[in-house]
Structure formats: C-alpha cells, structure tokens
Amino acid sequence: MDLARIFAPVAEELKSVDAGLRALMKQVASQTSGAASPSAPLSGVPPKGGVGGVFARGKAHILEGIVQHPFAVPGKKIRPALVLLTAHAVQSAPGGHAPDQESLIALAGAVEILHAASLVHDDIIDNADSRRNQVSLNRKFGNRVAVLAGDILYTHFFSVITGMTRLPHTERFALLDIFLDTTKAMCMGEIIAQEVAAAHRPLSLSEYIEIATDKTAVLFAACCRTAALLCGVPPAQQDCMGQLGLDFGLAFQMADDLVDKDHGLDEKIDLPATTAAHATRARELIGTLSAGPHRDSLRDLVEYVISPTIP
C-alpha cells in the first residue's frame, strides 16, 4: 500500500496545493523584504507592484531560500490530503454541499504551512541536525533565524485563513477560532512534553495521550473538522469528523513512536493495543460516511499509518 494510490482521488488537487505553496513562499519572501505588495494567498497569481530596487530584491532572494527550505524536500502531505479526502467524503452528508474549490485548496495548503512552522520550531527545541533527509533549517541558518522563519510561516498560515474571502465571514471566523485553539494546544503540548522530559521518569498512559493529543492529534482533528465546515454540514457532523481526525492523529503518533521506540512509556503499558483501539474508532467513524473512493482512501490511510506496527 503506497500513498500515491491512496491519494489518487485527490491527486490533481494535491498538485494545485503544491503549486500554491511554491507561489506563496516566493510571495512571502517578497512581501517580507518589501520587494512586492500582497496578492491572493495560494492563488498562484504573481504579486503586483512593489518598491523594487537591488537591495529589496537581494533581501527577497535571501528570504526565499530561508522560507522555502522547509518545503525543499516534499513531505508526505498527509494533512492536506486528509482535508481534501474528508471534504469530498462528507459533502454528501445531510445538509452538506460541495466545498468552494479555491477555498478547499487554500485550506489544504494552509495546514501544510502550519505543520511546517511547527516542525521548524520543534527542530530548534530538539537541536535537530536534519529534517526529511536534508540539513535542518536551524542547523543551516542558526537558531535565531530559524525561530523568526517559523514565526513568519505561522503568520502567513493565518493570513491564508483570513484571506479566504470567498467564504462568508462567519465561516472564516469559525476556521480562525478552530486554528487558534489548535495552535495554542500544539504549543502547550510541547511545553508539557519538555517539562515531563526534564523529570526523567516514564510517562503514564494518560500523560502520554495528553501530550500526543496536543502536539499531534489536534491538528489532524482540525483538518477533518474544518473540511466538514467548508461543506456546510451540521455541527454534529463537524464534531464527528473532528473526532475522526483526533483518533486518526493519535493512532498516527503512537505508530510513529512505536517504530522509533521513543514513546517514553512504562514498559508495562501495551501501546500497540491502544494504537489499534484508536485506529478502530477512526475506521468506525469513516464507516459512517457515504461509500465512494474518498471514503475508501480515508480507510486505507488509517491502514497505511499503523501498518508498520499493527499487523
């Protein structure tokens, strides 16, 4: 089972996400250096105007290399794919509708920017040397630059969300509220993880789940919940999709920790069984969606993330 096959129903949309991210990172460098004025985020439309000048262009070139570094080696795109697959799978639910395509692509790209920003800061905290088989941004440019580069990515993530002007104001504010809570939880999860690590003791299962939820699973939950929001389904269905993302995210993190053998749990705790339980709950929630290729891909994605550890 490979991701290319799993992502086949949204392959063309993922290409649009990639193209939008490349255009946006060039735009970010230009805007931040003062070399150009803003244009629509993730639209792929080149920015217009700007002060120009050799110095501004030089700054833009430097900044482009920095902000594009986290995207130089593509990731698996699981989070953007989860947005796209969930939206297409849930749109036929009662009260639902097809999402605005431009807004959907923007949302899928935005979650990848948020993920990239969190990885940049994680690598600083962990003093990491590499990320995705290339030198980490902090190692290449130094911690001070990396902190600010991560901050720039966070601000442009929120710029993409607030710039989704094809959506009603109420939906944009709802998206913003979800991602503000998500970002806060991700930061708090990392703080708790650092405090617990400093205690040099095994984690209880409840502590482990709390950290995994905040550091990882809340973003997966936001991917699924906001995809449902774009499709106009009732709040109960949005909650259901949020829970799907949460269980998927916990299974994802637990499987990853089992492979890396760095979960920090007491050796008596049966983490494979807990991983399987969350995967089962995710499958059950996927089963409530209408049959079709997008639902099938969601189910296959669950199998993909747990297959290295759960037979």
PLY file of the C-alpha trace (Angstrom):
ply
format ascii 1.0
element vertex 311
property float x
property float y
property float z
element edge 310
property int vertex1
property int vertex2
end_header
0.00 0.00 0.00
1.50 3.34 -1.06
0.40 6.92 -0.64
0.23 7.62 -4.37
-2.52 5.04 -4.73
-4.29 6.15 -1.56
-4.22 9.80 -2.66
-5.31 9.04 -6.24
-8.83 10.54 -5.82
-7.29 13.90 -4.84
-4.03 13.73 -6.82
-4.82 16.69 -9.06
-5.91 18.81 -6.11
-2.66 17.99 -4.27
-0.75 19.24 -7.33
-2.68 22.50 -7.02
-1.77 22.66 -3.33
1.92 22.19 -4.16
1.82 24.86 -6.86
0.09 27.25 -4.48
2.65 26.65 -1.76
5.55 27.33 -4.12
3.95 30.57 -5.28
3.12 31.63 -1.74
6.66 31.06 -0.43
8.05 33.29 -3.18
5.40 35.85 -2.28
6.23 35.60 1.43
9.88 36.43 0.74
8.94 39.37 -1.46
6.40 40.79 0.99
8.67 40.38 4.00
11.59 42.07 2.24
9.42 44.93 0.95
10.08 43.94 -2.66
6.43 43.44 -3.56
2.89 44.05 -2.43
0.43 41.33 -1.32
-1.71 39.24 -3.61
-4.21 36.47 -3.02
-2.69 33.66 -0.90
-2.24 30.29 -2.56
-3.73 31.65 -5.77
-0.58 31.23 -7.82
-1.03 34.81 -9.09
2.28 36.74 -9.13
2.30 39.75 -6.79
1.97 43.15 -8.42
3.68 46.45 -7.79
6.33 46.81 -5.11
9.17 49.20 -4.41
11.72 47.19 -6.40
15.38 48.04 -6.11
18.51 45.93 -5.92
18.55 45.83 -2.12
14.92 44.72 -1.86
15.46 42.04 -4.48
18.56 40.85 -2.66
16.64 40.54 0.59
13.86 38.70 -1.21
16.37 36.20 -2.59
17.82 35.54 0.88
14.40 35.21 2.49
13.15 32.97 -0.29
15.91 30.48 0.46
15.01 30.51 4.14
11.22 30.23 3.97
11.31 27.71 1.14
13.81 25.46 2.94
11.15 23.52 4.93
9.40 22.71 1.63
12.50 21.88 -0.43
12.08 18.16 0.25
8.36 17.39 -0.01
6.69 15.72 2.94
4.06 13.02 2.70
1.24 15.61 2.51
-0.94 13.54 4.84
-2.57 16.59 6.43
-3.53 18.34 3.16
-4.76 15.03 1.78
-6.85 14.50 4.90
-8.53 17.88 4.33
-9.31 17.02 0.70
-10.45 13.45 1.29
-12.63 14.39 4.25
-14.30 17.23 2.37
-15.20 15.07 -0.60
-16.33 12.18 1.59
-18.54 14.30 3.87
-20.11 16.68 1.33
-22.92 14.22 0.55
-23.97 14.03 4.22
-27.37 15.55 5.10
-27.16 19.31 4.87
-23.82 19.20 3.10
-22.65 20.58 -0.23
-19.56 20.59 -2.39
-16.96 22.97 -0.93
-15.77 26.06 -2.77
-12.79 24.66 -4.65
-10.49 27.66 -4.26
-11.14 27.75 -0.51
-10.59 24.00 -0.20
-7.19 24.19 -1.92
-6.25 27.16 0.27
-7.23 25.26 3.42
-5.24 22.18 2.37
-2.19 24.33 1.70
-2.61 26.26 4.93
-2.45 23.16 7.13
0.82 22.18 5.45
2.24 25.63 6.26
1.12 25.27 9.89
2.70 21.83 10.05
5.95 23.15 8.55
6.07 26.04 11.04
5.66 23.64 13.95
8.47 21.40 12.62
10.83 24.37 12.31
10.30 25.23 15.97
10.43 21.56 17.03
13.83 21.20 15.37
15.15 24.19 17.31
13.89 22.75 20.59
15.33 19.31 19.79
18.57 20.74 18.39
17.96 18.59 15.32
20.58 18.29 12.59
18.31 17.10 9.79
14.72 17.00 8.61
13.46 14.97 5.63
16.99 13.89 4.66
18.33 17.43 4.41
20.05 19.69 6.90
17.51 21.27 9.24
16.74 24.96 8.90
18.15 25.72 12.35
21.40 23.93 11.55
21.76 25.69 8.19
20.79 29.22 9.20
21.11 29.19 13.00
18.52 29.14 15.77
17.83 32.88 15.71
16.93 32.88 12.02
15.00 29.63 12.36
12.82 31.00 15.18
11.89 34.01 13.07
11.37 31.88 9.95
8.95 29.70 11.89
7.16 32.83 13.10
6.86 34.06 9.50
5.30 30.74 8.48
2.80 30.93 11.35
1.77 34.46 10.40
1.30 33.52 6.77
-0.72 30.49 7.74
-3.18 32.80 9.47
-3.02 35.19 6.52
-4.18 32.38 4.25
-7.07 31.55 6.57
-8.24 35.15 6.96
-7.71 35.73 3.22
-10.26 33.10 2.19
-12.63 35.84 1.08
-14.87 33.56 -0.98
-16.23 32.22 2.31
-18.81 34.04 4.44
-17.36 35.95 7.38
-18.95 33.53 9.82
-17.13 30.57 8.27
-13.81 32.39 8.20
-14.14 33.33 11.87
-15.08 29.73 12.68
-11.96 28.49 10.86
-9.86 31.05 12.69
-11.25 30.01 16.09
-10.51 26.34 15.39
-6.93 27.01 14.33
-6.24 29.46 17.15
-7.24 26.73 19.62
-5.25 24.17 17.64
-2.06 26.26 17.61
-2.36 27.02 21.32
-2.80 23.30 22.09
0.23 22.39 19.95
2.39 24.87 21.85
1.10 23.72 25.25
1.70 20.10 24.29
5.34 20.86 23.52
5.75 22.76 26.80
4.30 19.84 28.79
6.48 17.38 26.86
9.60 19.38 27.76
8.62 19.56 31.42
7.92 15.84 31.61
11.17 15.00 29.80
13.09 17.07 32.34
11.69 14.87 35.12
13.50 11.82 33.67
10.77 9.33 34.50
8.47 7.07 32.46
5.18 8.56 31.31
1.83 7.27 32.44
-0.57 6.41 29.62
-2.78 9.41 30.43
0.22 11.77 30.30
1.35 10.26 27.03
-2.09 10.60 25.44
-2.42 14.20 26.63
0.90 15.13 25.04
0.22 13.20 21.83
-3.20 14.78 21.57
-1.91 18.33 21.88
1.32 18.00 19.92
-0.06 15.96 17.02
-3.66 14.82 17.04
-5.32 18.22 17.42
-4.01 19.30 14.01
-5.43 16.16 12.38
-8.72 16.88 14.15
-8.68 20.44 12.81
-8.02 19.15 9.27
-11.14 16.98 9.34
-13.36 19.40 11.25
-12.57 22.39 9.02
-13.04 20.29 5.89
-16.52 19.44 7.15
-17.17 23.08 7.99
-16.40 24.07 4.38
-19.04 21.57 3.24
-21.75 23.16 5.40
-22.69 20.01 7.31
-24.39 20.43 10.71
-22.27 20.93 13.86
-22.83 17.32 14.97
-21.28 16.07 11.73
-18.40 18.51 12.13
-17.84 17.13 15.64
-17.88 13.61 14.23
-15.22 14.49 11.67
-13.17 16.23 14.35
-13.26 13.05 16.43
-12.23 11.04 13.37
-9.20 13.27 12.94
-8.35 13.03 16.63
-8.41 9.23 16.67
-6.51 9.10 13.40
-3.91 11.51 14.77
-3.42 9.52 17.96
-3.02 6.28 16.01
-0.57 8.08 13.71
1.58 9.39 16.59
1.50 6.13 18.53
2.51 4.10 15.48
5.35 6.53 14.80
6.57 6.31 18.40
6.44 2.51 18.29
8.64 2.50 15.19
11.10 4.97 16.72
10.93 3.30 20.16
10.96 6.68 21.90
7.50 6.93 23.43
8.85 7.18 26.98
6.12 4.99 28.46
6.46 2.49 31.24
7.35 -0.81 29.56
4.29 -2.49 31.13
1.90 -0.34 29.07
0.55 -2.00 25.95
0.90 0.82 23.43
0.17 -1.38 20.37
-3.25 -2.23 21.82
-4.01 1.45 22.45
-2.88 2.31 18.92
-5.18 -0.36 17.49
-8.10 0.93 19.57
-7.78 4.46 18.16
-7.40 3.10 14.64
-10.57 1.05 15.13
-12.50 4.12 16.28
-11.25 6.06 13.26
-12.40 3.25 10.95
-15.83 3.22 12.59
-16.28 6.95 12.04
-15.11 6.64 8.44
-17.73 3.93 8.03
-20.48 6.46 8.74
-19.61 8.34 5.53
-21.17 7.66 2.15
-19.50 4.92 0.14
-17.07 6.06 -2.53
-13.39 6.38 -3.43
-12.72 9.18 -0.94
-14.10 7.15 1.96
-12.07 4.16 0.77
-8.91 6.28 0.70
-9.55 7.51 4.24
-9.85 3.93 5.42
-6.69 2.95 3.52
-4.85 5.89 5.06
-5.58 4.53 8.53
-4.13 1.16 7.50
-1.10 2.90 5.99
-0.13 4.78 9.16
-0.50 1.81 11.52
0.79 -0.98 9.21
4.43 -0.72 10.36
3.42 -1.65 13.91
-0.03 -3.30 13.91
-0.42 -6.47 11.78
0 1
1 2
2 3
3 4
4 5
5 6
6 7
7 8
8 9
9 10
10 11
11 12
12 13
13 14
14 15
15 16
16 17
17 18
18 19
19 20
20 21
21 22
22 23
23 24
24 25
25 26
26 27
27 28
28 29
29 30
30 31
31 32
32 33
33 34
34 35
35 36
36 37
37 38
38 39
39 40
40 41
41 42
42 43
43 44
44 45
45 46
46 47
47 48
48 49
49 50
50 51
51 52
52 53
53 54
54 55
55 56
56 57
57 58
58 59
59 60
60 61
61 62
62 63
63 64
64 65
65 66
66 67
67 68
68 69
69 70
70 71
71 72
72 73
73 74
74 75
75 76
76 77
77 78
78 79
79 80
80 81
81 82
82 83
83 84
84 85
85 86
86 87
87 88
88 89
89 90
90 91
91 92
92 93
93 94
94 95
95 96
96 97
97 98
98 99
99 100
100 101
101 102
102 103
103 104
104 105
105 106
106 107
107 108
108 109
109 110
110 111
111 112
112 113
113 114
114 115
115 116
116 117
117 118
118 119
119 120
120 121
121 122
122 123
123 124
124 125
125 126
126 127
127 128
128 129
129 130
130 131
131 132
132 133
133 134
134 135
135 136
136 137
137 138
138 139
139 140
140 141
141 142
142 143
143 144
144 145
145 146
146 147
147 148
148 149
149 150
150 151
151 152
152 153
153 154
154 155
155 156
156 157
157 158
158 159
159 160
160 161
161 162
162 163
163 164
164 165
165 166
166 167
167 168
168 169
169 170
170 171
171 172
172 173
173 174
174 175
175 176
176 177
177 178
178 179
179 180
180 181
181 182
182 183
183 184
184 185
185 186
186 187
187 188
188 189
189 190
190 191
191 192
192 193
193 194
194 195
195 196
196 197
197 198
198 199
199 200
200 201
201 202
202 203
203 204
204 205
205 206
206 207
207 208
208 209
209 210
210 211
211 212
212 213
213 214
214 215
215 216
216 217
217 218
218 219
219 220
220 221
221 222
222 223
223 224
224 225
225 226
226 227
227 228
228 229
229 230
230 231
231 232
232 233
233 234
234 235
235 236
236 237
237 238
238 239
239 240
240 241
241 242
242 243
243 244
244 245
245 246
246 247
247 248
248 249
249 250
250 251
251 252
252 253
253 254
254 255
255 256
256 257
257 258
258 259
259 260
260 261
261 262
262 263
263 264
264 265
265 266
266 267
267 268
268 269
269 270
270 271
271 272
272 273
273 274
274 275
275 276
276 277
277 278
278 279
279 280
280 281
281 282
282 283
283 284
284 285
285 286
286 287
287 288
288 289
289 290
290 291
291 292
292 293
293 294
294 295
295 296
296 297
297 298
298 299
299 300
300 301
301 302
302 303
303 304
304 305
305 306
306 307
307 308
308 309
309 310
